Amino acid sequence: MNNNKNIISQEKSFLKLQNNFSNDFQGIYTAIKEKSSLIIHFIVSLVIIGIELINTMVENFVDLLSFDI
């Protein structure tokens, strides 16, 4: 009888440990997913800002040429 209680206690502690690790890994997965999402947003923002800067530069160059003539 006492042996059965030990086995049940060990199973409960194992399940508790397993649940804690699964929660930890879910948190790590979510953090990595969010980090990669933020990196993608950052890269897209840089591309858009770069395109806008190039567009402004071209507009200024065209304005400069049109005023020179």
CNS distance restraints for C-alpha pairs under 8 A (distance, minus, plus):
assign (resid   1 and name CA) (resid   5 and name CA) 6.57 0.50 0.50
assign (resid   2 and name CA) (resid   6 and name CA) 6.44 0.50 0.50
assign (resid   3 and name CA) (resid   7 and name CA) 6.33 0.50 0.50
assign (resid   4 and name CA) (resid   8 and name CA) 6.15 0.50 0.50
assign (resid   5 and name CA) (resid   9 and name CA) 5.98 0.50 0.50
assign (resid   6 and name CA) (resid  10 and name CA) 6.05 0.50 0.50
assign (resid   7 and name CA) (resid  11 and name CA) 6.14 0.50 0.50
assign (resid   8 and name CA) (resid  12 and name CA) 6.18 0.50 0.50
assign (resid   9 and name CA) (resid  13 and name CA) 6.21 0.50 0.50
assign (resid  10 and name CA) (resid  14 and name CA) 6.05 0.50 0.50
assign (resid  11 and name CA) (resid  15 and name CA) 6.12 0.50 0.50
assign (resid  12 and name CA) (resid  16 and name CA) 6.08 0.50 0.50
assign (resid  13 and name CA) (resid  17 and name CA) 6.10 0.50 0.50
assign (resid  14 and name CA) (resid  18 and name CA) 6.00 0.50 0.50
assign (resid  15 and name CA) (resid  19 and name CA) 6.04 0.50 0.50
assign (resid  16 and name CA) (resid  20 and name CA) 6.25 0.50 0.50
assign (resid  17 and name CA) (resid  21 and name CA) 6.27 0.50 0.50
assign (resid  18 and name CA) (resid  22 and name CA) 6.13 0.50 0.50
assign (resid  19 and name CA) (resid  23 and name CA) 6.13 0.50 0.50
assign (resid  20 and name CA) (resid  24 and name CA) 6.19 0.50 0.50
assign (resid  21 and name CA) (resid  25 and name CA) 6.14 0.50 0.50
assign (resid  22 and name CA) (resid  26 and name CA) 6.13 0.50 0.50
assign (resid  23 and name CA) (resid  27 and name CA) 6.23 0.50 0.50
assign (resid  24 and name CA) (resid  28 and name CA) 6.26 0.50 0.50
assign (resid  25 and name CA) (resid  29 and name CA) 6.05 0.50 0.50
assign (resid  26 and name CA) (resid  30 and name CA) 6.15 0.50 0.50
assign (resid  27 and name CA) (resid  31 and name CA) 6.14 0.50 0.50
assign (resid  28 and name CA) (resid  32 and name CA) 6.18 0.50 0.50
assign (resid  29 and name CA) (resid  33 and name CA) 6.06 0.50 0.50
assign (resid  30 and name CA) (resid  34 and name CA) 6.06 0.50 0.50
assign (resid  31 and name CA) (resid  35 and name CA) 6.00 0.50 0.50
assign (resid  32 and name CA) (resid  36 and name CA) 6.10 0.50 0.50
assign (resid  33 and name CA) (resid  37 and name CA) 6.15 0.50 0.50
assign (resid  34 and name CA) (resid  38 and name CA) 6.11 0.50 0.50
assign (resid  35 and name CA) (resid  39 and name CA) 6.18 0.50 0.50
assign (resid  36 and name CA) (resid  40 and name CA) 6.18 0.50 0.50
assign (resid  37 and name CA) (resid  41 and name CA) 6.23 0.50 0.50
assign (resid  38 and name CA) (resid  42 and name CA) 6.05 0.50 0.50
assign (resid  39 and name CA) (resid  43 and name CA) 6.20 0.50 0.50
assign (resid  40 and name CA) (resid  44 and name CA) 6.17 0.50 0.50
assign (resid  41 and name CA) (resid  45 and name CA) 6.06 0.50 0.50
assign (resid  42 and name CA) (resid  46 and name CA) 6.21 0.50 0.50
assign (resid  43 and name CA) (resid  47 and name CA) 6.23 0.50 0.50
assign (resid  44 and name CA) (resid  48 and name CA) 6.18 0.50 0.50
assign (resid  45 and name CA) (resid  49 and name CA) 6.07 0.50 0.50
assign (resid  46 and name CA) (resid  50 and name CA) 5.97 0.50 0.50
assign (resid  47 and name CA) (resid  51 and name CA) 6.12 0.50 0.50
assign (resid  48 and name CA) (resid  52 and name CA) 6.17 0.50 0.50
assign (resid  49 and name CA) (resid  53 and name CA) 6.14 0.50 0.50
assign (resid  50 and name CA) (resid  54 and name CA) 6.19 0.50 0.50
assign (resid  51 and name CA) (resid  55 and name CA) 6.03 0.50 0.50
assign (resid  52 and name CA) (resid  56 and name CA) 6.10 0.50 0.50
assign (resid  53 and name CA) (resid  57 and name CA) 6.11 0.50 0.50
assign (resid  54 and name CA) (resid  58 and name CA) 6.15 0.50 0.50
assign (resid  55 and name CA) (resid  59 and name CA) 6.18 0.50 0.50
assign (resid  56 and name CA) (resid  60 and name CA) 6.09 0.50 0.50
assign (resid  57 and name CA) (resid  61 and name CA) 6.13 0.50 0.50
assign (resid  58 and name CA) (resid  62 and name CA) 6.11 0.50 0.50
assign (resid  59 and name CA) (resid  63 and name CA) 6.11 0.50 0.50
assign (resid  60 and name CA) (resid  64 and name CA) 6.07 0.50 0.50
assign (resid  61 and name CA) (resid  65 and name CA) 6.23 0.50 0.50
assign (resid  62 and name CA) (resid  66 and name CA) 6.09 0.50 0.50
assign (resid  63 and name CA) (resid  67 and name CA) 6.17 0.50 0.50
assign (resid  64 and name CA) (resid  68 and name CA) 6.22 0.50 0.50
assign (resid  65 and name CA) (resid  69 and name CA) 6.61 0.50 0.50
